[in-house]
Amino acid sequence: PALGAPAAADRGASKFAPAPVPPIPGQPPAKLGPPPGASGAILQRRSLTEAPAPAPAAALPAPACVPEFFALSDREGGGACSGSEPEREPKLQQRREAWLSESSVHTSSDSEAAALRRGSLQSSYGVAATAAKRLSNKKPVFVPAAPEGGLKAFLDTLVGFARWFGELENTYGSNLLWLLFASQHLLKGVVQQLQASSVMWLFMEYRLSGPQMQIFISVASSAWALKPLIGAMSDIVPIWGLRRGPYCVLASLVGVGCTMLIGLSTASDSTAEFMVLCLWGQTLQVATCDLLTEARYSEHLTERPEYGPDLMAYVWGGISVGNLAAIAVVGWIITHLGSRFVYMACIVPCAAMLVPALSNYFEEQELTRAEVANLRQTFLNQGEIVFLCGLVTVASVFLSLQGMLFESKMVLFAASVLVMAVLLPAFHILLRPEIAKVNMFFVLQSALSLSIGGATFYFYTDQEEQFPEGPHFSAAFFTTGLGLIACVMSLLGLAVYTRYMKHWSYRGLLMMTNVAVTLLSLLDVVLFRRWNRALGIGDPLFVFGSSVCTVVIRQWQWMPAVVIMSQLCPAGMQATMYALLAGCSTVGNQVADYLGAYMLDTYGVHPSGADGEGHQFDNLWKASATSTLLPGITIALIPLLIPQARQTDRLLLDDPGSATSGSPYSRFCAAAAGRREGQPH
């Protein structure tokens, strides 16, 4: 159980850390700023080698050849170019003396003219000063240096970003960039992080116990598991001949309405179950818009792959900025305005998605009946994938209904075991072994990482009258302070991974990170037993130190999972397979929440924010140790389920366009067909 702000709804990494920022699978993330090799100068000229060679020094025309230089003096009256030769000289001399403090001294020589003829790149200041020297026939010439320091770097970055953004706009069009701004930067970056950071404070108003709180949060986030169903519906059931825009409009209307209901309600006139339903609707909007816009920019990447890393940098860079902005303000909002005002602040960014969706920024053309029929047939030909999409949807809905209808943690435990007993064998039977094994590893790892977030939330935030021996963290420190640390450390982990670890083998990196995370997570036992105080280490310092190390390594643990899942998506069906695997992982997270609630109930850990509940945390360290050590089982499975390959290697070598080639079901069907062909007619 990592520390920090609650995770985003898709919970790609730590459950209490902002969603990390993945790079392009198998590639380092593209950088924001000027393209590689650009000098970045603010008043940068094109290289003189690209223009006709300049005339010799003796043939240079009058000072009008350098208007940028002399225009600087024109404001002072008359301009340095005006008047006769004797009249120009005092003005030029005055200009040189004004630049003396920030200039470098050059001496007159024939080499300057030769360098100019060779076409060397010079700043506009340097070109102008050289011309002034020739006109005045003076040996010492003061050539001003380009602006240096922080201001120059800042302006260079702005100019480089403007050029880079302009290239993206010219390549992919402004419609796509605005569409991604609304769906990825605002919805996935800002709204999702605000919701994730405030949802526990919202449920605390209803005095829910820790186990029940995490069950409700799991149900609210289960809409992510519907991504395979959403993708299938948009492909086979277009609305008015359009596959994406209408679905985004419908989902956005649901999301905006649910967000308004949360923000305008109070604990006295609503129930916790009603809040779960509203949160589910908000998550449905984010999941739907995320999936359909991902499909749209995937098409653009296929058409123009040379700018793919830049487009992904725009997407994930904006999400990162949105996460940071949300984390920076959410603590203050909860402290001074209340948790429900967070959802009021989400209304406008939620509604912003309606603008590009209604304006057809998807650039869709209305499909004919024949085209719709062809799409349906193409999709239905993938029978096994269609079945698995339906199975993941049924599993998620089944678990969600159990969580809403039954309070017995034993019932939830039995439901979770049943889902895993059906889901994992089905994937092994229907998918090719390379995909099924890796999927089994990550689903098991998610399911065995039993969640105790509902109980640890109260441990950290209970005040003196509730838990006298507790850390007593404020809302601002718990959400904004720890959240910013987690976000910054996540980006640091990404940078280290990109620089040093992207060529490691999958097995080596996963083995190292899983062992390291297990050992570091055991530090939570020290905190929950309050041994850190006996050692003289304060709670904030201990939590900061633990978070810094754990979040970085969790990022290293998460990145190879992103890369290998991307590598295992067959050509031509990347979106469908990625949605299917992501949906299966979401079901694994639901199972972890339910099993964790059962474990907390078994250990007697039921904090709810009531006064004098310190005894509720007596066995929290046991739950923490169990949830830390149980995923260690998957470490032993790494040699069996993870391929012995580097992260830059291709994994689907035989029949790379098929997700079912070599599966037990396909082999059985092939054998049965062979037997039928061998029988006499």
N, C-alpha and C positions, 0 to 999 in steps of 0.2 A: 504493500500500500504506500504509494508515493505521497508526498506532501505538497500542498499548494492549493491553487484555485481549482474548483471542480472542472472536470474535463468537458470538452465539447461533446455534442450528442453522439457523433460517430465513434468517439473514444478510440482513436487510432493508436494511442500510446498510453501514457500514464493516466489513471482515472482522475487524478487531481492535478493535471498539468494541461496547459493550453495545447491544442492540436499542433503537432510539429509540422514542419514545412518540408515536404519531400521534393527532391530534385527530379529531373527527368530520369526515369529508370536507366541505370547503367551509365549515366553521364553526370558530370558536375553541374550544379545549378548555374544558369546563366546569370551574369552580373548586371545590375542596373548601372547605367552610365554610358559613356561613349563606347563605340565599338572598338574591338581590339586594334591597337596600332594607331588610334587617333591621338593627335597631340593634345587635344583638349583646350587649346588656346581660345580665349574669349573672342578676340578679334582675329581669329586665325585666317590667314590667306591661303589660297591654293599654292602649291609649290610652283616656283618659277619655271621649273622644268616642264610644266604642263602648258606654258604659254610660250609665244615666240620669244627668242632670245633677246634681251635688252640691248639697246645700242651702246657703243663704247662711251666712256665717260665724256670725251670731248664732244660727242654728238648729242648729249642729253639735252632735252628742251628746257624751257624756262620752268620756274617752280611750279607751274600748274600741273606737272606730272605727279605730284604728291599732294592732292587736295586734302586728304584726311589729316595730314600733319599741319598744314597751314590753316585749316578751318578752326583748329583749336585756338588760334590767335585772332581770328576774325572778330570774335565777340568783344575783344578789347579795343576795337576801333581801327578801321582801315585794313586790317589783315596783314600778315607778313608778306603776302604776294603783291600787295599794292605798292605803287610808287616806283621810283627808279632804283637802280642798284645801290647808290649810297643810302637811300632812304630805307631800303630793306635790311641793310646790315645791322643797324642798332636794334631793330625788332628781333632779328634772329639771335643776336647776342643776348638780349634780355631773356629770350625763351630758353636758351641754353643754361643760363645761370639759374633760372627757376627750377630746372630739372636736375641741378647739380647733386642734390641730396639723395636722389634715387637713381642715379645713372652710373654707368661704367664708362671709363675713359678708353677711347680708342685713338690710335695715331694714324695719321694719313699715310697711306702707302698704296702702291699699285695693286697689292694683293686684294684690296677691298673691291676694286672694279673687276678684278679677275673672278673673285668669288661670286659677285653679282652676275657676271656673264655665265658662270657655271650653273646658275639657277638655284643657289642655296636658299633655303627657307629663312626669311627674316620677318620680324614683326613690323607692323606698320610704323611704329616709332623708329625702329632701326633704319628702315628705308628712307624715311623722311629726314632723319638726322644726317644720313650719308649724303643725300642730295643737298642739304643745307651746307654741309662742309665744302662740297665742290663749288657751290655758288660763292661762298665767302672766302675761299682759298686760304683757310686757316688750318694749321696742322692739328691742334687739339680739338677733338669733337666729342661732345658728351652724348652718348647714346643711351637713352633711358631703358632700363630693364623692364620687363613685363611685370605686372603686379604679382607679388609673391605672398605666401602665408595662407592663413585660413580663409580669407576672403576670396583669393584666387581659386583655391580648391573648391570652395562652395559654388562659385560662379561657373567653374569648369564643369562641376557635377550637374548644375542646372542646364547648361548648354548641351552637355552630352546626353542628359536624360531627354531633353526636347528632341534632339536628333534621333535618338533611339526610338522614342515614342512615335515620331513622325514616320520612321521606317515601318514600324508595326502597323500604323494606320494605313500607309500606302499598300502594304502587303495584304493585310486581312480585312481592311475596311473599318470605318468608325462604328458601324452597327455591331460588329462582333465585340469590339472593345467596350462599348457601353453595356452590352448584354452581360459580359463577364464582370463588369464593375458592379452591376446591380445584383447579380446572382452569387458571385464568388466573394467580392470584397465586402459588400454590405450584408448580404444574408449569411454567408458562411463565415465571414471574418468578424463582423460586428455583432449581428443579432444572435448568432449561435453562441458566441462567447459570453455575451451579456446574460443570456438565458442559463447557460451552464454555471456561471458564477453566482447566480442569485436563486437558483431553484431550491436549494436546501434551506435558505432563509425563508423562502415562501412557505415551504412545508412545515417549518418550525412553528409558524403561526397556528397550525392545527394540532400542535403537541403530539406529532407522530413519533412513535418509537424509532430508534435507529434502524432495526431490520425492516420495519414497514416502510420507512422513508426510501430505502434503497430499492425496494420492490416497486414502489410507485414511480420512481425515477426511471427504472428499467422499462416499465410499461410505456412511459411517456416517450422514451427514445426508441421504442421498437419499430417506429415507422421507417427507420433506416433499413430494416430487413425487408421492406416491401419494394426496394429498388428493382429487383428482377421482375416483379409483377408490373410495376409502373412502366418499365421499359417494354415489356411484352404488350401491354395495353396500348401504349402510344404507337407501336408498330402495326398492330393488327386491327385496331379500332380507331382510325383517325376521326377527328371531329371536323365536319365541314371540309374534309379533304386535307386537313392539316394535322401533323403528328405531334407538334411540340408546343406551339404558341397557346392553343386553347387549354391544354393540360396545365401549363404554367399559370394561366389566368385563373382557372378554377382552384388550383392549389393555393395561389396567392390570396384569393378571396377568403378561403378557409383560414389561412394563416393570419391574415389581418384581423378577421373577425374574432378568432380565438385569442389573439394578443390583446385586443381591446377588452374582451371579457375579463381576462386576468387583471389588467391594469385598473379597470373600473370597479371590480368586486372587492369585497372585504371578507375576512375570515368569518364574520357573523352571518353573512347572507349567502355563503357558498360552502361547498364541502370539498374535502381533499380529493375525492373521486372526480368531482367536476373539474378541478384544477388539472388532474391527470389527463382528462379528455381534451381540455384546451391546449395543454402542452403537447399532446400527441398531434393535434391539428397543426400547431406551429412547426413541429418537427417534420410533418408531412410536407409542408411548403418547402422547407429547406432541402429535404431529400429529393423531391420532385424536380425543383429548379436546378439543383446540382447535377442530377443525372442527365437531364435533357440538354443543359448547356455543355456538359462534358461531351455528349454525343456531337453537338454542333461544332465545338472547336476541334474535336478529333477529325471531323471531315476536312476542316481547313488544314490541319497538320498533314493529312494525307496528300492534299493538293499542293501545299507549299512547305515541305518538311525542312527546308534550309533555315527557316526562321522559327522552327519548333521550340528550341530552348529559350528563345527570347519571349515567345508567347507564354510559355510555362512560367518563366520568371515574372512576367506581368501578373499572371494568375496568383501564384503562391506568394509573391512579394506583397501584393495587395491584401491577401488573406492575413499575412503576418502583421502588416500595419494595422489592419482592422482588429486583430486580436489584441495588439498592444494598446490601441486606443480604448477598446472596451475595458480591458483590465485596469487601465489607468483611472477610469472614472467610476467603475462599478462600486468600489468600496465606499467612496464619498456619497454616492446616491443612496446606497443601502443605509448608511449611518444617518444621513440627514433627512432623507425623503421617504425611506422605506423600500422594501423589496418590490412592491407592486409598481412603484414609479419606474423601475427598470423596464418593465414591460410597456409602460406608456412611452418611454423613450424609444422603444423598438417599433412603434407603429409606422413611423415615416419610412425608415429603411425597409421594413417589410412591404409597404405599399409601393416602394420605388420599383419593384420588379414588374408591376403592372404596366409601366410605361413602355419598356422595350418589348414586352410580350404582346401588348395591344397594337404596337406600332410595327409588328412583324419584323423585328430586328433579327429573327431567325432566318429571314429571307426565304421563306417557304413558298413553294408553288403548289397550288391546289392539285391533289392527286386525282387521276381519273379512276373509274371503277376497275378498269383492267390493271392499273398499277397497284391499287389496294389489294386486289386478288392475288397478284404476283407476290407482294410482300407477305401476305398471310401464308401462302404456300411455302415460300422460302423459310419462314420461321417455323412452320409446323413440320417441315422436313427434319428439323433437329429434334426428334422426338424425345431423346433422353434429356436434353437440356431443358425442354419445356416441362418435362415431368419434375426435374430437380427444382426449377423455379417455383413450380406449384408447391412442392414439398417444403421448401424453405418458408414460403408464405404461410402455409398451414401450421408449421411448427411455431412460427413467431406469434401468430394469432392465438394458437392454443395456449402458449405460455402466458400471453398477455391476459387472456380471459381467466386463467387460473389465478393470476396475481390480483385481479380485480374482484373475483367472486369468493375466493377462499382466504381466510386468515390463517389457517393451519399451515405452519411451516413444513410439516411432514408431507402434506399434500403437494406442496410446491417442490419438495425434494423428489418425490416420486415422479412428478410430471417432468422434471428436468432430466432425470435418469432415463425416462422413457424416450424423450426427444433425442437424446444423444444416442441411445441404442438403435433408433431408426435412422437417424440422419447420416451418421458416419458410414455404416455398411452400404447405404444406398449410393453414396458418392463413390465408394470403392467398387461397387458392382458396375456402375454406369459410366464412370469416367476413366480415361486412360491412366495407367498406374502412376506416371510422373506427376500428374495433377492431383490425383486422389491422395497420395502419400503426403505431399506438402500441405494440402488442405487439412488433412487429419492432424498433422503436427500443430498447426497454428490454432485450430479449433480446440484441440485438447489443452493447449497452453492457456488459451483464454478461459476455458471452462474451469480449469483447475486453479486459476488465480482468484480464489474466492474473495468476493468483495466484502469489506467491512467499513465502507465509506460512511454509511449512516451513523454508525457508532463513533467513529473517529471525529466526525463533524462536531458532535456534542462534546467530546473529550477536549477538543481544542477551543471551543467557543463558549462553553459554560462559564458563568461568572462566579464570583466569590460565594454567593448564597446558594448556588447550585452545586458547585464542586470546589470546595476550598483549596484542595491540593492541585487543581488544574492549571494549565498554562494561561487561561483567561485571555485568549487572543481576541482582539476587536475585529469587527467586520472589515475595516479598512486594511488591517494587517493580514488577515486571513485570505482575503480576495485579491486586493491590489498588491500588497507587499510580497507575499509568497507567489502570487500569480506572475508578477513581473520577473522575479528571480527565475521561476520555472521557464518562462518564455525566453529570457535571455540565454539561459543555460541550454535550452533546447536548440537555439540557433548556433551556439558555440559547438554543441555536439555535432550538429549538421556540418559546420565548417571543418571540424577535425575529421569527420568521416569522409567528406569529399576530398580532403587533402591527403589523407593517409590510409584509408580503409576501403576505398571503393574497389580495389583489386584483390582484396582478401577472398578466400574461399567461403562459401556459405557455411560449411560446417565449422570452420575455425572461428569465424566471427560470432556465430550463434552460440557456440560452446563457451567462448570467452565471456560474452555479454550476459548469458544466462547465469553462469556461475557468479560473476561479479554482482549482478542485481540481487541474487539470493543472499550473498554475504552482506551487502549494504543494507538490504531491507531488514535484516536482523537487528539493525540499530534501533528500529521502532520498538523492539522489546525493551531496550534500555530506557526509552522515553516513557513507555506506558507503565513500566515498573517504577518510574521516577528515580532511577539510579543516576541519571545525569545531574540531578541536584546534589546528590551525595558526592559526586565528583567535582562539584563547584561550577558546573556548566549550566548557564541559564537556558530556559526553554527556547526563546527566540534564536539564540546563537546555535543551539544544537539543531534546531529544525532547519535553519539556513544551511548549515554545513552538510546535513544529511540530504537536503534537496539538491544542492549544487552537484554533488557527486551522482546521486541516483538519477536525476533527470538527464544528465549528459549520457550516461551509460544506457538508459532506456532509449534514447534517441539512436544510439548505435545498434541497439537490439531491434528497433523498429524498421530502420532503413533497409536492411537486407530482406525483410518481409515484403516491403513495397516492391523492391526490385524483382524478387523471385515470383511474386504473384503476377507482375506485369509480363515477365518472360513466359509464364505458363498460359497466357491467353492466346489461343490459336489465331492465326491471321484471318481477317475477315469477320471475326466475331469477338473482337476485343471488348467492346462495351458490354455485351451480354454476359460474357464469362467473368469480367471483372465485377459486374453487379452481382452475379451469382455467388462468387467467392466472398465478396464483401458482406452480402446478406447472410451467408453461413457464419461468418465471423461475428456478426451482430447477434445471431442466435447463441453463439458461444458465450458472448458477454452477458446475455440474459440468464443463461444457465449459471454463470458465475455469481450473479446477483442473488439468484434464488438459493443456490447452495450456501452462499455466504450468510444469507438471512437465517437459514436453518442452523448453521453453525453458531451464530450469535445467540439464537434462541436456546440452543443446547447448552451453551456456556453461561446462560443467564445474563447476557449483556443486553439490556433494554433501556438505554437512556432516552429521555424525551424532553429534556430541558426543564424538568421539575426541580423544585428546591430540595436540597439535601440528597441528591442522587449520586453522590460520590461512590457508594458501594457498587453501583452498576458497572463500574469500570474495573472491578477487582480482577476479572478474568479476561479483560481485553487483550492482555499480552499473550494469552494462550491462543486466542483467535488470530492474532497477528502472526505468531510463530507458525501456526498451521497454514495460513494463507501464503506464507513465505516459502515454506518447505515443500508444500504439495506440488507446485509446478516443477520442482526439481526432478520429478518423475520423467518429464519430457526431455530432460538433458540426456538421459540414457537412450532415448529414442532418436536422437539426432543422427547417429550413423545409419539407422534403419530407414528413416523417412526423408532425410534431406540429401539431395544429390551431392556427390563429390565433384564440385565444379566451382569455378570462379564466377564472380558476379557479372563479369563481362562475357561469359560463355553463353551460347545458345543451348537451350534445354530441350526443346521439341525438335529433334533431328529427323525422325521418321514421320512422314505425313504431317507436317507442321500446321496444316489447315484444319485438322480434325481434333476435337476434344474427346472423342470416344475411341480412337484407334487403339487396339490392343486391350480394351477393357474386357473383363470376364463376360459381360453381356454380349458384346460384339463378337467375341470368339465363339460363344455358344450359338449365336445366330448364324455365323459363318459355317460352323460345323453342321448345324441342322440343315442349312441350305445345301451343303455338300452331300449330305445323306439323301436328301430328296432328289437331287440331280442324279445320284447313282442308282436310284431305284428304277426298275423297268416300268414303262408306261403301258 
